[in-house]
Amino acid sequence: MDVTPSHAGERRPLENAAAERRRAPRRPLVDRLAPPDAEAVYRHVLEALREGGVEFLVGGAYAFTRYTGIERSTKDFDVFVRYTDRHRALEALADAGFDTEETFPHWLAKAFWGDDFVDIIYSSGNGVAPVDDGWFAHAPEADVLGLRVKISPPEEMLWSKAFVMERERYDGADVIHLLRAGAATLDWDRLLHRFGSHWRVLLSNLVLFGFVYPGERARIPRRVMDTLLERLTGELDASDPDAAKLCQGTVVSRQQYLIDVQEWGYTDGRLRPRGNMTAEEIAHWTAAIGTIK
């Protein structure tokens, strides 16, 4: 149901909530991606950001379903904003009655309404995928919770998910399904640019796609595979002297390669200047293992 703030500690339903739910089309696999009360909170977030003049994108399950047709329940709601807009976004949500916190200043804030919460995302936990103007320039529009909004581009969604390889969460299947659904329409040049020096992560997922769907390998453009395999061939007999004691495993898992950087003397691949994180940000993110995200 839709909600608006009344007074401290209370949440008041809007009168048209039941009518809006009746008009909402039923989905083929599940009735909705979140419970009605949560959806009302999510819509309130979108309305508050729009009213506050904050440009945003909807991501998470709502964008993933739009691209792949895969529907699954979601425990939260992902909204993407530029790093420079994060404080304005939190101010707009606080003015709308939400409790807010800048959970991890380098990439994530949260807004709470009772038991429901929304992630305000402006980068990725590993610092690889900051939300910049390119996200917005290439964002398609979609109907989300009765509003016409922009959603995260498929290239950026694939890019950020490709680095999630934790023991408790692995987004590789999401990447493969995004490839299956959109290989013919993805902006491959932009995707190659996004991965940049981390192109091996992209290549590994493209190889895996050919294993998962052996009859559909040709859906990945030959020129893309040729480009990546040429890079791979060029490095087979060469080493990077500047990376002699570097571990980039921390870029794909914040926990599983800690022994490399904490005990075995490897340099953390997330650390500036090679990466995008400071030692303080890495320590904060590491300390939260097992408690959030």
N, C-alpha and C positions, 0 to 999 in steps of 0.2 A: 504494500500500500504506500501511497505517497505520504511524506511526512514533512512537517515544518516545525521549527522550535517554538515552544510555548513559553514556559518559564523554567528555571533551573531544575534539572533532574527529571523533566517530563518530555515526552514526544507525542505530538498530537497528529492523528490521521487527517488527511484532507478528505473532503466529502466525496469527491469523484473517484476515489481509489477503487472501489468495488466495480464501478462502471468501466474503468480503464482495464481492469483485469479481465472482465468479461469480453471486452473487445479484442484483447490480445490474441493473436492466432496461436493455436497449439502447435508445438514442434513435433516432428515425426518420431523422434527418439525419446525425448523427455519433454514434460510440459514447459519447463523453464530452466534456465541455467542456475538460478538461485531462488530461494524461497521468496514469496511475495514481499514480506517485510524488508528483506535485504535489498530486493530490487528497488523498493521505494527509497531506501537510503542512497543507493547508487544513483538513481535519477536526481535526487536532491543534490548530490555532489556535482553532477553535470550542470544543473541549473545554477548552482552557486558559482561555479567557475565561469560559466558563460556570463552571468550577471556581473561578476567581478572583472570581466574583460581579459581573462587569462586564456590564452590559446592552449588547447590540450588535444590529446589523442586518446582514444580508448583502445586498450590492448587486452592481453589475457585471453580468457575463454571466449569473450564476446568477439574478438577479432579472429581468433583461431577457428571458431565455428564458421565464421563468414568465409574463410579461405578453404577450409578442408571439408566442411559438412559434418565434422565430428563434434558431437555435443556431449558435454560432461558437466557435472555440477561443479561450481566454483565456490571456494570458501571466502573469497574476497573479490575485490574489483581493482583492476589496474588502470591507472590514468597516467599518461606520460606528458611531461612538461619540460621545457628547456631548463637547464640548470639556473639560468639567470631569472627564471620566473618562479622558482620554487617558493620563495618567501611570499610573493604575491598570492600564489595559490593557497598557501597555508592561511594567510590572512583572510582571503575570501571565504574559506571553509570555516575558520573560527568565527567570522562575522555571521555565518549561517547556522551557528550552533554546534559545530563539531569541536571535539577535543583533538588537538593536533600535537605532533611531535616530529622533530627532525631526527629520525631514528638512526640513520647512518648518513652524516652530512655529505659524504662523497657520492651517494647514489639514491637514497631512499628516505622518504618521509611517510607519515601515516596520519590518517584522520579517522577518529572513532565516533561512533554513534551507538551508544549502548553496547551490545555484543557484536555489532557489525563494524567492519573497518574497511578502509580503502587505502591502497598503496599509491602514493604519489612518487613516480619514478622519473629520475632525470639522468640516469646512467645505468651501468650494470655493476654488480658487486665486485667484479674483477677490474673495473675501470675501463674495459675495452670498448663499450658501446654507449658513449655519451649521446644524449638526445640533442641533436643540433638541428639547424634549419632544414637539412636534407630530409629528416623524418617528415616534416610538415609539407615540404614541397611535393613529395611523392605520395602523400596519404590519400587514399580513396575515401569516399563518404559511404556511410551505411546507416540504417535505422537501428538504433540501440535504445531500448527501453522507451520507445515512442518518440525519440528525438533524432533528428538528422545530425550526425556528428562525423568527424573524421576519425578513422581508425589507423592503428599502426600499419605502415606498409609491410607487405610480405617479406621484402628483402631484409628490412631491419628486424623483423620478428625472427626470421631464419638465422640471421647473423648473431643475435644475442642468445638464442636458444642453443646454438651449436657449441657454446662453451660451457654448458651446464652438464657436468659429468660427475656428480657427487654419488656417494654410496646410497644416499637416501632419495636422491632425485636425479634422474637422467632424462634429458629432453631430446635424446637422439631420435626417438620414434616420432616426436612432433616435427623435427626437421625433415625426416623422411616423408612424412605425410604432406608437409608443405611443398616439398619437391614434387611429389606425385600429383598434387592438385594444381600446381602452378608452373611447372617446368617450362611450358610453352609461352608463358606470359611474363616470367620474371625478367627484370632488367639485369642481365648477367654481367654486363660491364660494371654496373654500379655495385653489384654484389661482390665482384672481384676486388673492386676498390675498397669496399667496406672491410673485407677480411685483410687486405693489405699484407703485411709481413706474416700474418697468421694464416696464410693461404693453405697450409697443410691441414688445418682443421676443416676447411671447406672440402679439400680433396678427400679426406678420410670419410666424410659424410657422403660424398658423391660415389665413392667406391662402395660404401655400404648400401646405397640406394640400388646399385646394380646387383648386389647380392639379394636384397629383399625382394626386388621385382626384376628377376632375370629376363623376363619377356619385354621389359619396358626400358632397358638400358639406353636405347637410342633417344629417349626423351631428353636426356642431358645433352645439350649441344656439343657436337664433336670439337668445335673450336675451343670450348671451355676446357674440356678434358685434355686436349692437346697442349693448351697453354700451361695447365697445372702440371702435367706429366713432363713437359719440357723443363719446367723449373725444377722438378724433382730429379730428373736425370742430371741436370747441371750441378746438383749438390751432392750427388752420390759419392763422388771422389774428392769432395772439397769439405773443409771444415771452417767454421767461423772462429777465428782466434779470439775474438772479443766475447765469445760465448763458451769458452772452455769449461767454466764452472758455473753454468747457468741452468736453472730448472724452471721451465715454463709450465710444469704440471700444475702449479698453483693457479694458473690462469683458467684452467678447466675444473679444478677442484680446490676449494680453499682449505680442505682438511687432509686429503689423502697424500699430499706431498709435503706436509709440514716437516716430516722427519728429514727430508732432503735439505731444507733451508735452516732448520733448527739444530740438526745434529751432524749432518754430513758436509756442511760447508758450502752448499750451493747458494748462489745468489737468487733471490726471489724474482721471477719474471714479471711480477706486477709492479716492482719497484721502479720509480723514476731513476734515470731518464728513459730506460728501455720501455717500462710500463707507464701507467698513468696514476699510480698511487704513491702516497707518502708512507713512510714507516709507521706513522701514527694511525693512518687510515687502515693499514693492513692489520695492526695490532687490535684495533677496535672491532674490525670485521671478524678476526680470528677468535676474539674473546666471546663472540656471540654464537659460536658453533653450538648447536644443540638447543638453542633457546629461541631462535626465530629464523624464518625462511629456510 
